[in-house]
């Protein structure tokens, strides 16, 4: 088996602080959404059906790599009756 010549540390050095912050926020949002779904006992399909989206879109949201719009975050906050993110 070949070994990778680039270490994780080397890869992380190439990421700007802004990119790290963006990734951190994106995963925090997806983790929050996942937690709210579990609290309500909702599967991806059930959530998608309830808000008029396709299950594959919910899957993208939960991947941690989706770039949420303010509109989508507001819609999800309204649906769950709780904030998805808070700005302080």
C-alpha positions as CSV (number, residue, x, y, z in Angstrom):
1,X,0.0,0.0,0.0
2,X,1.3,3.4,-0.9
3,X,1.6,6.1,1.8
4,X,0.4,9.6,1.3
5,X,3.3,12.0,1.0
6,X,1.2,14.9,2.3
7,X,0.3,14.9,5.9
8,X,-2.9,16.2,7.4
9,X,-0.9,18.9,9.1
10,X,0.5,20.0,5.7
11,X,-3.0,20.1,4.2
12,X,-4.3,22.2,7.1
13,X,-1.5,24.7,6.7
14,X,-2.9,25.5,3.2
15,X,-6.3,26.5,4.6
16,X,-6.8,30.1,5.5
17,X,-8.3,31.2,8.8
18,X,-11.4,32.3,6.9
19,X,-11.8,28.9,5.3
20,X,-11.4,27.2,8.7
21,X,-14.1,29.5,10.2
22,X,-16.4,28.8,7.3
23,X,-16.0,25.1,7.6
24,X,-16.5,25.2,11.4
25,X,-19.7,27.3,11.1
26,X,-21.0,25.0,8.3
27,X,-20.6,21.9,10.4
28,X,-22.1,23.6,13.5
29,X,-25.2,24.4,11.4
30,X,-25.5,20.9,10.1
31,X,-25.0,19.4,13.6
32,X,-27.7,21.7,14.9
33,X,-30.1,20.7,12.2
34,X,-29.3,17.0,12.9
35,X,-30.0,17.5,16.6
36,X,-33.3,19.3,16.0
37,X,-34.4,16.5,13.6
38,X,-33.5,13.9,16.3
39,X,-35.4,15.9,18.9
40,X,-38.5,15.8,16.7
41,X,-37.9,12.2,15.6
42,X,-37.7,13.2,12.0
43,X,-36.0,11.3,9.2
44,X,-34.5,13.2,6.2
45,X,-37.5,12.2,4.1
46,X,-40.0,13.3,6.8
47,X,-38.3,16.7,7.1
48,X,-38.1,17.1,3.3
49,X,-41.8,16.2,2.9
50,X,-42.8,18.6,5.7
51,X,-41.0,21.6,4.2
52,X,-41.5,20.8,0.6
53,X,-37.9,19.9,-0.3
54,X,-36.3,16.8,-1.7
55,X,-34.6,14.3,0.6
56,X,-31.3,14.8,-1.3
57,X,-31.4,18.5,-0.4
58,X,-31.7,17.6,3.3
59,X,-28.8,15.2,2.8
60,X,-26.7,18.1,1.4
61,X,-27.6,20.2,4.4
62,X,-26.5,17.5,6.8
63,X,-23.2,17.0,4.9
64,X,-21.7,20.1,6.5
65,X,-20.7,21.4,3.1
66,X,-23.9,23.2,2.1
67,X,-23.8,27.0,1.8
68,X,-27.1,28.0,3.5
69,X,-29.0,31.1,2.5
70,X,-30.6,33.4,5.2
71,X,-33.9,32.4,3.7
72,X,-33.3,28.7,4.3
73,X,-32.1,29.3,7.8
74,X,-35.1,31.4,8.6
75,X,-37.4,28.8,7.2
76,X,-35.8,26.0,9.2
77,X,-35.8,28.1,12.4
78,X,-39.5,28.8,11.9
79,X,-40.3,25.1,11.2
80,X,-38.5,23.9,14.3
81,X,-39.6,26.8,16.4
82,X,-36.0,27.3,17.5
83,X,-33.0,29.2,16.1
84,X,-30.6,27.2,13.8
85,X,-27.9,29.8,14.5
86,X,-27.6,32.7,16.8
87,X,-25.7,35.9,16.2
88,X,-24.3,37.6,19.3
